[in-house]
């Protein structure tokens, strides 16, 4: 599934899995940095989706 088609819920779920990875005591520093970077990207994309939804709701209320 392309990243662009992931919805808000899927991005949050992916972020939760990344967090679980980061909490592993066996993770290397390199892997933790990559996981953190990936997690931040997912959360930023989820935030954008949330903001777009809020704008749509405001537009609907305004009509």
CORJOMO-V374454 format. One record per backbone hydrogen bond with DSSP energy under -1.0 kcal/mol. CO is the residue of the C=O (numbers start at 0). NH is the residue of the N-H. Records with the same first field share a line. If there is no record, write none. Layout:
BEGIN
CO: NH, NH
END
This chain:
BEGIN
1: 4
2: 5
6: 10
7: 11
8: 12
9: 13
10: 14
11: 15
12: 16
13: 17
14: 18
15: 19
16: 20
17: 21
18: 22
20: 23
23: 26
27: 31
28: 32
29: 33
30: 34
31: 35
32: 36
33: 37
34: 38
35: 39
36: 40
37: 41
38: 42
39: 43
40: 44
41: 45
42: 46
43: 47
44: 48
45: 49
46: 50
47: 51
48: 52
49: 53
50: 54
51: 55
52: 56
53: 57
54: 58
55: 59
56: 60
57: 61
END
